[in-house]
Amino acid sequence: MKLSRLMAALLALALFAAACSSSDESGDGDSDVDAVADEAEAEQAEEVEAGQSAGEDIRENEDEVGEPVHGGTLIYAIEADVANPWAPYGLTCSISCAMPLGAVSDPLFDFDGDGNLVPVLAASIESNADATQWTMKLRDGVLFHDGTPVDAEAVRYNFNLCRASAGRGQDFVLVNDIAIEGTDTVIFSLDSPWAAFPAAALDTPCGTHMMAPSWLKTLESNPLRDTSRFTGDALTDQETVDTPPDGDQSAPVSMGAFSFVSYTPGNGNGMIVERFEDYWRGDGPNSLTDEGLPYLDGIEFVIAVDIASRSAGLKSGQYDILHTANTDEIADFREEGDNFVRLEANKFGETNFFLINQAEGPELDPEGVNATNPNLDVRVRQALAHALDRDRFALERGAGIAEVANGPFAPGQPGHLVDNGYPEFDQEKATALLDEYINDPDRSDGKAVGDPIAFSFNTTNDPFNVESNQLVQSMWTDAFGDLIDVTIQPIEQGSYVSLGVTGNYEVQGWRQHGGTDHDTQLRFWSSDTVAPVDSPTFNFGRFHDPDLDALAEASRTTTDQAERIAIFEDMNRLFGERVYYFPTVWTVWGIIAAPFVQDIAPLPLPEGGETFPVISGSHSVTQMWCLEGACE
């Protein structure tokens, strides 16, 4: 803990108490300010309830704080570490990696306040008539932190590297060639029409975060240095093969507002970045816009897995800002009033759900690790869904803030339906379905008729999440008694995501599927991306559904938005009927900070307008600053 921050916090409390004691002399002006603040708070709460809160900063203090000033190092507490940092082709992480990556790297495109894709590093992107070819123009003059150009060859190298990656290559299966013209034009040729290609392929770690090829070529894990790929049409690069593999994969080189200083894995550690003095949107000799960004001298991203400790750290002055999807903590900070700044966001947000492993048979489950999972049978999934009281869950675990979810299409997203057919809470239907399964001599788990079903029920070792699983476990026990045996397994956060990605689980808590267009989510539901247990895949549930595949293909080949929405609605109904997930609530994110932290979101765009403030807990850090240039 920084003692100066603790003293500052105590001083602030003392000043606050003094102000309260003399409130009878304040006059009507303060009452007017309070009324405006209360109205803004009420409007924000209504937007959250409707699933339409963008995460805007509702403070009415622009005249009071003045123009941004430079200086200060911000301490940002994030919820999780990453696996395989920081090369985009190998990165595995939760939303927590978005802010560190966004600090050191700018995107080719971003989303504006209406959720539309707008260029940032790119200047434009256009398709041919049938959306089988996309031509992207780049902004001229942007440099990586090592002085090399962000040009067409660099962008092509980044994309080809990801196409060659065992994991990220699935994002680009429809891309059959990437050509360049001059230094500013990249041409993507596709195997079939892809109407949402910019939003889908470019809104991925590989498509968003361009890294310096001069750095990428030094990495030993670079898939383009694999000489066994010099056969057929495999992607290779001789210059990469010839480059000594002596680079540090955990020390990224990009072109963002901040440059990398250090990274230490593990809870309590994290990434440190510092202001890049020659940022293309800054005020250095190679600035293209003279905007003076960024304002902060640096940011220290601290991994703080336990939400209670994260919140206590913010209150004590150990941290300056945090993010959380824990609605109990958001509710608690609502009670803090003006002591902290609070951005709340759930528009285009994620779904909280329990992921169900559907790996079955010798191809997907060669060792039979999921063979006894009763959830391979839709009757069991429907029974468990009927026995889960989502209204009660939302009240007890969502603090009355989060709304009940029915599937992976949240409010505001194309395809959202108030009623998608997902099983409602009904214990009679639940017990009837489970009785039918248990007494089936051909039941999928191979057990004898009448034997109880049993499966493991993973969660992280965060106490709040363990309690959430315990609540659901109790609901299932209430409905089925001794006919069900559910074992809760708390797992350390750093290993948790990998278990889902590799299929080493039966049922486990998950949070996913945020975004403005669900084309970005299709790879998570595609039969083409299913891989055997122990192999990484995007289809974490490992389900094969030809009907979903056909709808996904149809959504990509039409450019008619009304038709695409209708297709996504049909997909939503399939999720409701076939119960590939157990949804609970739609995620509400809180970005909570000390009052001296300014302009938390959104980021002004170079040509005018602003980015969407907060999507799925992620926001830009480039525009943030601290009062008087001191983050304390």
C-alpha positions as CSV (number, residue, x, y, z in Angstrom):
1,M,0.0,0.0,0.0
2,K,1.2,3.5,-0.8
3,L,1.1,5.5,2.5
4,S,0.7,8.8,0.6
5,R,-2.5,7.4,-0.9
6,L,-3.8,6.3,2.5
7,M,-3.1,9.7,3.9
8,A,-4.8,11.3,1.0
9,A,-7.9,9.1,1.5
10,L,-8.0,10.1,5.2
11,L,-7.6,13.7,4.3
12,A,-10.5,13.4,1.8
13,L,-12.7,11.9,4.5
14,A,-11.8,14.7,6.9
15,L,-12.6,17.4,4.2
16,F,-15.9,15.6,3.4
17,A,-16.9,15.6,7.1
18,A,-16.0,19.3,7.4
19,A,-18.1,20.1,4.3
20,C,-21.1,18.1,5.7
21,S,-20.8,19.9,9.1
22,S,-21.3,23.3,7.4
23,S,-23.9,22.2,4.9
24,D,-26.4,24.8,6.2
25,E,-24.3,27.5,4.6
26,S,-24.0,25.9,1.2
27,G,-26.8,27.6,-0.6
28,D,-29.0,26.4,-3.4
29,G,-26.2,25.8,-5.9
30,D,-25.1,22.5,-4.1
31,S,-28.7,21.3,-4.1
32,D,-29.0,21.8,-7.8
33,V,-25.7,19.8,-8.4
34,D,-27.0,17.1,-6.1
35,A,-30.3,16.9,-8.0
36,V,-28.5,16.6,-11.3
37,A,-26.3,13.8,-9.9
38,D,-29.3,12.0,-8.5
39,E,-31.1,12.2,-11.8
40,A,-28.0,10.8,-13.6
41,E,-27.7,8.0,-11.1
42,A,-31.4,7.1,-11.6
43,E,-31.1,7.2,-15.4
44,Q,-28.0,4.9,-15.2
45,A,-29.9,2.4,-13.1
46,E,-32.8,2.4,-15.5
47,E,-30.4,1.7,-18.4
48,V,-28.8,-1.1,-16.6
49,E,-32.2,-2.7,-15.8
50,A,-33.1,-2.5,-19.5
51,G,-29.8,-4.0,-20.6
52,Q,-28.9,-0.8,-22.4
53,S,-26.2,0.8,-20.3
54,A,-23.1,1.7,-22.3
55,G,-20.8,2.5,-19.4
56,E,-20.8,6.2,-19.7
57,D,-19.2,8.5,-17.1
58,I,-22.2,10.3,-15.5
59,R,-20.2,12.9,-13.7
60,E,-21.2,16.5,-14.4
61,N,-17.8,18.0,-13.6
62,E,-16.2,19.0,-16.9
63,D,-16.2,22.8,-16.1
64,E,-14.8,22.1,-12.7
65,V,-11.9,19.9,-13.6
66,G,-10.7,21.8,-16.7
67,E,-8.6,20.4,-19.5
68,P,-6.6,17.1,-19.3
69,V,-3.1,17.4,-17.9
70,H,-0.1,15.1,-18.2
71,G,1.5,13.1,-15.5
72,G,0.8,10.4,-12.9
73,T,1.0,6.6,-12.9
74,L,-2.3,4.9,-12.6
75,I,-2.7,1.6,-10.6
76,Y,-5.4,-0.6,-12.3
77,A,-6.5,-3.8,-10.6
78,I,-7.7,-6.4,-13.0
79,E,-9.4,-9.7,-12.3
80,A,-7.2,-12.3,-13.9
81,D,-3.8,-13.2,-15.4
82,V,-3.2,-14.4,-19.0
83,A,-1.8,-17.7,-20.4
84,N,0.9,-17.6,-23.1
85,P,1.5,-13.8,-23.0
86,W,1.6,-11.6,-25.1
87,A,1.8,-12.7,-28.8
88,P,-1.8,-12.6,-30.1
89,Y,-1.5,-15.9,-32.0
90,G,-1.0,-17.8,-28.7
91,L,-2.7,-15.7,-26.1
92,T,-5.4,-17.2,-23.9
93,C,-7.1,-14.8,-21.5
94,S,-10.3,-13.4,-20.1
95,I,-11.4,-9.8,-20.7
96,S,-8.6,-8.7,-18.3
97,C,-6.0,-8.8,-21.0
98,A,-7.9,-6.2,-23.1
99,M,-6.7,-3.2,-21.1
100,P,-3.0,-4.1,-21.0
101,L,-3.1,-5.0,-24.7
102,G,-5.1,-1.9,-25.5
103,A,-2.5,0.2,-23.7
104,V,0.4,-1.0,-25.9
105,S,-1.5,-1.5,-29.1
106,D,-4.1,0.4,-31.1
107,P,-6.8,-1.5,-33.1
108,L,-7.2,-1.4,-36.9
109,F,-10.9,-0.7,-36.1
110,D,-13.0,0.1,-33.1
111,F,-16.7,0.6,-32.4
112,D,-18.3,4.0,-32.2
113,G,-21.1,5.1,-29.8
114,D,-23.7,3.3,-31.9
115,G,-21.8,0.1,-32.0
116,N,-20.7,0.6,-35.7
117,L,-17.2,-0.4,-36.8
118,V,-15.0,2.6,-37.5
119,P,-11.4,2.8,-38.6
120,V,-8.5,3.7,-36.3
121,L,-5.2,2.5,-37.7
122,A,-7.0,1.6,-40.9
123,A,-8.3,4.3,-43.1
124,S,-11.1,2.3,-44.7
125,I,-12.3,-1.1,-45.7
126,E,-14.6,-2.1,-48.6
127,S,-15.9,-5.3,-50.1
128,N,-16.7,-6.4,-53.6
129,A,-20.3,-7.1,-54.6
130,D,-20.6,-10.6,-53.1
131,A,-18.4,-9.9,-50.0
132,T,-15.7,-12.5,-51.1
133,Q,-12.9,-9.8,-51.2
134,W,-12.2,-7.0,-48.8
135,T,-9.8,-4.2,-49.5
136,M,-8.4,-2.3,-46.5
137,K,-6.5,0.9,-46.7
138,L,-4.1,1.9,-43.9
139,R,-3.4,5.2,-42.2
140,D,0.0,6.4,-43.5
141,G,2.9,7.3,-41.2
142,V,2.2,5.2,-38.0
143,L,5.3,3.6,-36.5
144,F,5.8,0.7,-34.1
145,H,7.6,1.5,-30.9
146,D,10.9,0.2,-32.5
147,G,10.6,2.7,-35.4
148,T,9.5,0.2,-38.0
149,P,6.4,1.1,-40.1
150,V,2.8,-0.1,-39.5
151,D,2.4,-0.8,-43.2
152,A,0.6,-3.3,-45.5
153,E,3.5,-5.8,-45.2
154,A,3.4,-5.7,-41.4
155,V,-0.4,-6.2,-41.3
156,R,-0.2,-9.1,-43.8
157,Y,2.5,-10.7,-41.6
158,N,0.4,-10.4,-38.5
159,F,-2.6,-12.0,-40.2
160,N,-0.6,-14.8,-41.9
161,L,1.0,-15.5,-38.6
162,C,-2.4,-16.0,-37.0
163,R,-3.7,-18.0,-40.0
164,A,-0.7,-20.4,-39.4
165,S,-1.5,-20.7,-35.6
166,A,-3.1,-23.9,-34.4
167,G,-5.5,-21.9,-32.2
168,R,-6.2,-18.6,-33.9
169,G,-6.2,-20.0,-37.4
170,Q,-9.8,-21.0,-36.8
171,D,-10.7,-17.3,-36.9
172,F,-9.5,-17.1,-40.5
173,V,-10.6,-20.4,-42.1
174,L,-12.5,-18.5,-44.9
175,V,-9.4,-16.4,-45.8
176,N,-7.5,-18.1,-48.7
177,D,-5.1,-15.3,-49.6
178,I,-3.8,-11.9,-48.3
179,A,-2.2,-9.7,-50.9
180,I,-0.8,-6.2,-50.6
181,E,-0.6,-3.3,-53.0
182,G,2.0,-0.7,-52.2
183,T,2.6,0.2,-48.6
184,D,-1.0,1.0,-47.6
185,T,-3.4,-1.6,-49.1
186,V,-4.2,-5.1,-47.9
187,I,-6.5,-7.3,-49.9
188,F,-8.3,-10.3,-48.2
189,S,-9.6,-12.9,-50.6
190,L,-12.2,-15.3,-49.1
191,D,-13.4,-18.8,-50.0
192,S,-17.0,-17.8,-49.7
193,P,-19.1,-14.6,-48.9
194,W,-18.5,-13.1,-45.5
195,A,-20.7,-10.1,-45.0
196,A,-19.5,-9.3,-41.5
197,F,-15.8,-10.0,-42.1
198,P,-14.5,-6.7,-40.7
199,A,-16.5,-7.1,-37.4
200,A,-15.8,-10.8,-37.1
201,A,-12.2,-11.4,-38.3
202,L,-10.8,-8.1,-37.3
203,D,-12.4,-8.1,-33.8
204,T,-10.1,-10.8,-32.5
205,P,-6.7,-10.6,-30.7
206,C,-5.0,-11.3,-34.0
207,G,-7.2,-8.9,-36.0
208,T,-7.2,-6.1,-33.4
209,H,-3.6,-6.0,-32.1
210,M,-0.9,-5.6,-34.7
211,M,2.5,-6.3,-33.3
212,A,5.9,-5.4,-34.8
213,P,7.1,-8.1,-37.2
214,S,10.6,-7.3,-36.1
215,W,9.6,-8.6,-32.7
216,L,7.3,-11.5,-33.8
217,K,10.1,-13.0,-36.0
218,T,12.3,-13.4,-33.0
219,L,9.8,-15.6,-31.1
220,E,10.6,-19.3,-30.8
221,S,6.9,-20.2,-30.7
222,N,6.2,-18.3,-34.0
223,P,4.3,-20.9,-36.2
224,L,5.9,-19.4,-39.3
225,R,9.3,-20.7,-38.3
226,D,8.1,-24.4,-38.4
227,T,10.0,-25.8,-41.3
228,S,7.7,-28.8,-41.6
229,R,5.2,-26.4,-43.0
230,F,7.2,-26.0,-46.3
231,T,4.8,-28.4,-48.0
232,G,1.8,-27.8,-50.1
233,D,0.1,-24.4,-49.4
234,A,1.1,-24.2,-45.8
235,L,2.0,-20.7,-44.5
236,T,5.7,-20.2,-43.9
237,D,8.2,-17.4,-43.9
238,Q,11.9,-17.9,-44.7
239,E,13.0,-14.7,-43.0
240,T,11.4,-15.8,-39.8
241,V,13.1,-19.2,-40.0
242,D,16.4,-17.5,-40.5
243,T,15.9,-15.1,-37.5
244,P,17.4,-16.3,-34.2
245,P,14.7,-17.3,-31.8
246,D,16.0,-15.1,-29.0
247,G,13.0,-12.8,-28.4
248,D,10.9,-12.5,-25.3
249,Q,7.3,-13.4,-25.9
250,S,6.2,-11.7,-22.7
251,A,7.6,-8.3,-23.9
252,P,5.3,-7.1,-26.7
253,V,6.4,-4.4,-29.2
254,S,3.5,-2.6,-30.8
255,M,2.4,1.0,-31.6
256,G,0.0,2.0,-28.9
257,A,-0.1,5.0,-26.5
258,F,2.1,3.2,-24.0
259,S,5.2,1.0,-24.4
260,F,6.0,-2.1,-22.5
261,V,8.2,-2.0,-19.5
262,S,7.8,-5.3,-17.6
263,Y,5.5,-8.2,-17.0
264,T,5.5,-10.6,-14.0
265,P,2.8,-13.4,-14.0
266,G,0.7,-14.3,-11.0
267,N,-1.7,-12.8,-8.5
268,G,-0.4,-9.5,-7.1
269,N,1.9,-9.0,-10.1
270,G,1.1,-7.8,-13.6
271,M,2.2,-5.5,-16.4
272,I,3.8,-2.1,-16.3
273,V,3.7,0.3,-19.2
274,E,5.0,3.8,-19.7
275,R,4.0,6.7,-22.0
276,F,5.3,6.4,-25.5
277,E,6.7,9.8,-26.2
278,D,6.4,9.5,-30.0
279,Y,2.9,8.1,-30.2
280,W,1.1,8.8,-33.5
281,R,-1.7,10.5,-31.6
282,G,0.7,12.3,-29.3
283,D,2.8,15.5,-29.6
284,G,6.2,14.0,-30.6
285,P,8.0,14.5,-33.9
286,N,6.1,11.6,-35.6
287,S,2.7,12.5,-34.3
288,L,0.0,12.5,-37.0
289,T,-2.8,14.3,-35.1
290,D,-1.1,16.4,-32.4
291,E,-3.7,15.4,-29.8
292,G,-1.1,15.1,-27.0
293,L,-2.1,11.6,-26.0
294,P,-1.6,9.8,-23.7
295,Y,-1.8,11.9,-20.6
296,L,-0.7,9.4,-18.0
297,D,3.1,8.8,-17.5
298,G,2.3,5.1,-17.0
299,I,0.0,2.4,-15.9
300,E,0.6,-0.5,-13.6
301,F,-1.9,-3.3,-14.2
302,V,-2.1,-5.4,-11.1
303,I,-3.6,-8.9,-11.1
304,A,-6.0,-9.0,-8.1
305,V,-8.1,-12.2,-8.4
306,D,-10.1,-12.0,-5.3
307,I,-12.8,-9.4,-5.7
308,A,-13.1,-8.6,-2.0
309,S,-9.4,-7.8,-1.9
310,R,-9.6,-5.8,-5.1
311,S,-12.4,-3.6,-3.7
312,A,-10.7,-3.2,-0.4
313,G,-7.5,-2.1,-2.2
314,L,-9.4,0.6,-4.1
315,K,-11.0,1.8,-0.9
316,S,-7.7,2.0,0.9
317,G,-5.9,3.7,-1.9
318,Q,-3.7,0.8,-2.9
319,Y,-5.4,0.8,-6.4
320,D,-6.8,3.8,-8.3
321,I,-9.3,1.9,-10.5
322,L,-10.7,-1.6,-10.9
323,H,-13.1,-3.5,-13.1
324,T,-15.6,-6.1,-11.8
325,A,-18.5,-8.2,-13.0
326,N,-19.5,-8.9,-9.4
327,T,-22.8,-7.3,-8.8
328,D,-22.6,-7.5,-5.0
329,E,-19.5,-5.3,-5.3
330,I,-21.2,-2.9,-7.7
331,A,-24.1,-2.6,-5.4
332,D,-21.7,-1.9,-2.5
333,F,-20.0,0.9,-4.5
334,R,-23.4,2.4,-5.3
335,E,-23.8,3.0,-1.6
336,E,-20.5,4.9,-1.6
337,G,-21.9,7.8,-3.5
338,D,-19.4,10.4,-4.6
339,N,-16.5,8.6,-2.9
340,F,-15.9,6.7,-6.1
341,V,-16.6,7.1,-9.8
342,R,-18.7,4.2,-11.1
343,L,-19.3,3.3,-14.7
344,E,-21.9,0.5,-15.3
345,A,-22.2,-1.3,-18.6
346,N,-24.3,-4.2,-20.0
347,K,-25.2,-3.2,-23.5
348,F,-23.7,-5.6,-26.0
349,G,-22.6,-7.5,-22.9
350,E,-21.8,-11.0,-22.0
351,T,-23.9,-13.9,-20.7
352,N,-23.1,-15.6,-17.4
353,F,-23.8,-19.3,-17.8
354,F,-22.6,-22.8,-16.9
355,L,-20.7,-24.4,-19.8
356,I,-21.6,-28.0,-20.5
357,N,-19.0,-30.4,-22.1
358,Q,-20.5,-32.3,-25.0
359,A,-17.4,-34.1,-26.1
360,E,-18.5,-37.6,-27.0
361,G,-17.2,-40.7,-28.9
362,P,-13.7,-41.8,-29.9
363,E,-13.0,-38.8,-32.1
364,L,-13.7,-36.1,-29.5
365,D,-13.2,-38.0,-26.3
366,P,-10.6,-40.7,-27.1
367,E,-9.7,-41.4,-23.5
368,G,-13.4,-41.3,-22.3
369,V,-12.9,-38.6,-19.7
370,N,-16.3,-37.2,-20.5
371,A,-18.1,-40.5,-21.2
372,T,-20.0,-40.6,-17.8
373,N,-21.2,-37.0,-18.0
374,P,-25.0,-37.4,-18.0
375,N,-25.3,-34.0,-19.7
376,L,-24.6,-35.6,-23.0
377,D,-28.3,-36.3,-23.0
378,V,-30.6,-33.4,-23.8
379,R,-33.2,-34.7,-21.3
380,V,-30.7,-34.2,-18.5
381,R,-29.8,-30.8,-19.6
382,Q,-33.5,-29.8,-19.9
383,A,-34.2,-31.3,-16.5
384,L,-31.4,-29.4,-14.8
385,A,-32.5,-26.2,-16.6
386,H,-36.1,-26.6,-15.3
387,A,-34.7,-27.1,-11.8
388,L,-32.6,-23.9,-11.8
389,D,-34.6,-21.0,-10.5
390,R,-32.9,-18.1,-12.4
391,D,-35.1,-15.4,-10.8
392,R,-33.8,-16.5,-7.4
393,F,-30.2,-16.7,-8.7
394,A,-30.5,-13.2,-10.1
395,L,-31.8,-11.9,-6.8
396,E,-29.3,-13.7,-4.5
397,R,-26.2,-13.7,-6.7
398,G,-27.0,-10.7,-9.0
399,A,-27.8,-8.3,-6.1
400,G,-31.0,-7.4,-7.9
401,I,-28.9,-5.6,-10.5
402,A,-28.3,-8.3,-13.1
403,E,-31.2,-9.4,-15.3
404,V,-32.2,-13.0,-15.8
405,A,-30.6,-14.5,-19.0
406,N,-32.1,-17.1,-21.3
407,G,-29.2,-17.7,-23.7
408,P,-26.2,-16.2,-25.4
409,F,-28.0,-13.3,-27.1
410,A,-28.1,-10.4,-24.6
411,P,-30.3,-7.3,-24.9
412,G,-29.1,-5.0,-27.6
413,Q,-27.5,-7.8,-29.6
414,P,-29.0,-8.9,-33.0
415,G,-31.0,-12.1,-32.3
416,H,-32.0,-11.2,-28.7
417,L,-35.5,-12.6,-27.8
418,V,-37.4,-12.1,-24.6
419,D,-38.7,-15.7,-25.0
420,N,-36.4,-18.1,-26.9
421,G,-38.0,-21.3,-25.5
422,Y,-35.4,-21.9,-22.8
423,P,-36.9,-24.1,-20.0
424,E,-38.6,-22.1,-17.3
425,F,-38.4,-23.1,-13.6
426,D,-40.7,-26.1,-13.2
427,Q,-39.7,-28.8,-10.7
428,E,-42.4,-31.2,-11.9
429,K,-41.1,-31.1,-15.5
430,A,-37.6,-31.4,-14.1
431,T,-38.2,-34.5,-12.2
432,A,-40.2,-36.1,-15.0
433,L,-37.4,-35.6,-17.5
434,L,-34.7,-36.9,-15.0
435,D,-36.9,-40.0,-14.1
436,E,-37.2,-40.8,-17.8
437,Y,-33.4,-40.6,-18.3
438,I,-32.5,-42.5,-15.1
439,N,-34.9,-45.4,-16.0
440,D,-33.6,-45.6,-19.6
441,P,-31.6,-48.8,-20.0
442,D,-29.6,-47.1,-22.8
443,R,-28.8,-44.0,-20.7
444,S,-25.7,-42.1,-22.0
445,D,-23.6,-42.3,-18.8
446,G,-23.5,-46.2,-18.9
447,K,-24.9,-46.5,-15.4
448,A,-27.6,-49.0,-14.3
449,V,-31.2,-48.2,-14.4
450,G,-32.2,-46.2,-11.3
451,D,-28.6,-45.0,-10.4
452,P,-28.2,-41.3,-9.6
453,I,-26.6,-39.0,-12.1
454,A,-23.2,-37.5,-11.1
455,F,-20.9,-34.9,-12.5
456,S,-18.3,-32.3,-11.5
457,F,-19.2,-28.7,-11.3
458,N,-16.2,-26.4,-11.6
459,T,-15.7,-22.8,-10.5
460,T,-12.8,-20.5,-9.8
461,N,-11.6,-20.4,-6.2
462,D,-13.1,-17.0,-5.7
463,P,-15.5,-17.3,-2.7
464,F,-18.3,-15.5,-4.4
465,N,-18.2,-17.9,-7.4
466,V,-18.0,-20.9,-5.1
467,E,-21.1,-19.7,-3.3
468,S,-22.9,-19.2,-6.7
469,N,-22.2,-22.9,-7.5
470,Q,-23.4,-24.0,-4.1
471,L,-26.7,-22.1,-4.6
472,V,-27.3,-23.9,-7.9
473,Q,-26.2,-27.2,-6.4
474,S,-28.8,-26.7,-3.7
475,M,-31.5,-26.0,-6.3
476,W,-30.7,-29.3,-8.1
477,T,-30.7,-31.2,-4.8
478,D,-34.1,-29.7,-3.8
479,A,-35.5,-31.0,-7.1
480,F,-33.9,-34.4,-7.4
481,G,-32.8,-35.4,-3.9
482,D,-30.5,-38.4,-3.8
483,L,-30.9,-38.9,-7.6
484,I,-28.2,-36.4,-8.2
485,D,-24.6,-36.1,-7.0
486,V,-22.9,-32.8,-7.9
487,T,-19.3,-32.2,-6.8
488,I,-18.1,-28.6,-6.7
489,Q,-14.5,-28.2,-7.7
490,P,-12.9,-24.8,-7.0
491,I,-9.9,-24.2,-9.4
492,E,-7.2,-21.6,-9.4
493,Q,-8.0,-18.8,-11.8
494,G,-4.8,-19.2,-13.9
495,S,-5.7,-22.8,-14.8
496,Y,-9.4,-22.3,-15.1
497,V,-9.7,-20.9,-18.6
498,S,-7.3,-23.6,-20.0
499,L,-9.6,-26.4,-18.6
500,G,-12.5,-24.9,-20.6
501,V,-10.4,-24.5,-23.8
502,T,-9.1,-28.0,-23.7
503,G,-12.3,-29.7,-22.6
504,N,-11.1,-31.0,-19.2
505,Y,-14.3,-30.4,-17.3
506,E,-17.9,-31.6,-17.2
507,V,-19.8,-28.5,-16.2
508,Q,-18.2,-25.2,-15.2
509,G,-19.1,-21.5,-14.7
510,W,-18.3,-19.3,-17.7
511,R,-18.8,-15.7,-19.0
512,Q,-18.8,-15.0,-22.7
513,H,-20.5,-13.8,-25.9
514,G,-20.4,-10.1,-25.6
515,G,-20.1,-7.9,-28.7
516,T,-22.1,-5.8,-31.2
517,D,-22.6,-8.6,-33.8
518,H,-22.8,-12.3,-33.1
519,D,-20.9,-13.2,-36.2
520,T,-17.9,-12.8,-33.9
521,Q,-19.4,-15.6,-31.8
522,L,-20.0,-18.2,-34.5
523,R,-16.6,-19.8,-34.2
524,F,-17.5,-20.8,-30.6
525,W,-20.5,-22.8,-31.8
526,S,-19.2,-24.2,-35.1
527,S,-18.7,-27.9,-35.7
528,D,-15.6,-27.0,-37.7
529,T,-13.9,-25.7,-34.6
530,V,-14.6,-28.7,-32.4
531,A,-11.4,-30.4,-31.2
532,P,-10.8,-33.6,-29.1
533,V,-10.4,-33.3,-25.4
534,D,-6.9,-32.0,-24.5
535,S,-6.7,-30.0,-27.7
536,P,-7.5,-26.3,-27.6
537,T,-10.6,-25.2,-29.5
538,F,-13.0,-22.2,-29.7
539,N,-16.0,-24.4,-29.4
540,F,-15.6,-24.9,-25.7
541,G,-18.8,-26.9,-25.3
542,R,-17.6,-29.2,-28.1
543,F,-21.1,-29.7,-29.5
544,H,-21.9,-30.6,-33.1
545,D,-25.2,-29.1,-34.4
546,P,-25.8,-29.2,-38.2
547,D,-28.7,-26.9,-37.8
548,L,-26.6,-24.2,-36.1
549,D,-23.9,-24.7,-38.7
550,A,-26.5,-24.1,-41.5
551,L,-27.8,-21.0,-39.8
552,A,-24.3,-19.7,-39.3
553,E,-23.5,-20.2,-43.0
554,A,-26.7,-18.4,-44.0
555,S,-26.0,-15.4,-41.7
556,R,-22.6,-14.9,-43.3
557,T,-23.7,-15.1,-47.0
558,T,-26.4,-12.5,-46.8
559,T,-25.8,-8.7,-46.6
560,D,-29.5,-8.0,-45.6
561,Q,-29.4,-7.0,-41.9
562,A,-33.0,-7.8,-41.3
563,E,-32.4,-11.3,-42.7
564,R,-29.3,-11.7,-40.5
565,I,-31.3,-10.7,-37.4
566,A,-34.0,-13.3,-38.2
567,I,-31.3,-16.0,-38.6
568,F,-29.7,-15.1,-35.3
569,E,-33.2,-15.3,-33.7
570,D,-33.5,-18.8,-35.0
571,M,-30.1,-19.7,-33.6
572,N,-31.3,-18.3,-30.3
573,R,-34.3,-20.6,-30.3
574,L,-32.1,-23.6,-30.9
575,F,-30.0,-22.7,-27.8
576,G,-33.3,-22.5,-25.9
577,E,-34.5,-25.8,-27.1
578,R,-31.3,-27.9,-27.0
579,V,-29.9,-26.3,-23.8
580,Y,-26.2,-26.2,-24.7
581,Y,-25.7,-23.8,-21.8
582,F,-27.3,-23.2,-18.4
583,P,-27.6,-19.3,-18.5
584,T,-28.1,-17.4,-15.3
585,V,-27.8,-13.6,-15.7
586,W,-26.6,-11.1,-18.3
587,T,-23.3,-9.6,-17.1
588,V,-23.2,-6.1,-15.6
589,W,-19.7,-4.6,-15.6
590,G,-18.5,-2.0,-13.2
591,I,-15.5,0.2,-13.8
592,I,-14.9,1.9,-10.5
593,A,-12.3,4.5,-9.7
594,A,-11.1,7.1,-7.3
595,P,-12.6,10.6,-8.0
596,F,-9.3,12.0,-9.3
597,V,-9.4,9.6,-12.3
598,Q,-10.8,11.4,-15.3
599,D,-12.1,10.5,-18.7
600,I,-12.3,6.8,-18.0
601,A,-14.4,6.3,-21.2
602,P,-14.9,6.8,-24.1
603,L,-11.9,7.5,-26.3
604,P,-12.2,10.3,-28.8
605,L,-11.7,9.0,-32.4
606,P,-9.0,10.7,-34.6
607,E,-11.5,12.1,-37.1
608,G,-14.2,13.0,-34.6
609,G,-16.8,11.1,-32.6
610,E,-16.1,8.6,-29.8
611,T,-15.6,4.9,-29.2
612,F,-18.3,2.9,-27.4
613,P,-17.5,3.5,-23.8
614,V,-17.4,-0.1,-22.3
615,I,-18.0,-3.4,-24.0
616,S,-17.9,-6.6,-21.9
617,G,-15.8,-4.8,-19.2
618,S,-13.2,-3.5,-21.7
619,H,-12.5,0.1,-22.3
620,S,-9.7,2.3,-23.7
621,V,-7.0,3.6,-21.3
622,T,-5.4,6.0,-23.7
623,Q,-7.5,9.1,-22.8
624,M,-7.5,8.7,-19.0
625,W,-5.8,11.2,-16.8
626,C,-5.6,12.3,-13.2
627,L,-6.4,15.6,-11.6
628,E,-3.3,17.8,-11.3
629,G,-1.3,15.1,-13.1
630,A,-1.0,13.1,-9.8
631,C,-2.8,9.8,-9.4
632,E,-3.1,10.0,-5.6
